[in-house]
Amino acid sequence: MLGHPSLTAAYAEELAGVEFRNRKLGSFRDILLASAVADSQSPQALAEALAAAGQGAERERILALAAAMPNWWCVRAGSSSRDAEHVLRQSLALHRRTGELNRELALAEKLLAEEPNEQNFARLLDIKTHLADLANAEAAIDGFGDDSGREPAPI
C-alpha cells in the first residue's frame, strides 16, 4: 500500500478487517487507510500524509522490513501495480491462513495438554508443519513480475 496507494480503495474493507497482534501496527493501518484514500495520487503524497499524522518513523520501519522480503522489488513505487496487487492479495490470504492456523494451534495445544494422546500430538505437529510451509510461501503466479521487468528465475 505504501508504494501503490491506488490499490487502497479496492482493498480498504479487507485491509480494515486484518487483525494484528501489535496495536501499533493496527493504528498505523487505520491511519494508512484514511491517508491513502485521501491522498491516493502518489506514494510521495501518502508518505507526506503519514508523516503529518506522526507515522513517518513507522512507515520507514515497515519499508525497512519489507526490503528484506524476497518479493520486495514488486512493492516499490516503480513496480507494476498489477504485480503489487498480486503480492497484496497473496499476503492477505497468507495472513488470514496464518491466523487460522495459530488459532488451531492454540486449540491443539490445549487438547494435547488435556488429553495427551497420539492423535492430538499428530494434529499439533501437522499444524506446525503447515505454519512452517506458510512462512516459506512466495508468489507462484505465471507471469508474475513480468510487468515490473523481473527476470524469470532459472529452472
Secondary structure, 3 states (H helix, E strand, C coil): CCCCHHHHHHHHHHHHCCCCCCHHHHHHHHHHHHHHHHCCCCHHHHHHHHHHCCCHHHHHHHHHHHCCCCCHHHCCCCCCHHHHHHHHHHHHHHHHHHHHHHHHHHHHHHHHHHCCCHHHHHHHHHHHHHHHHHHCCCCCCCCCCHHHCCCCCCC
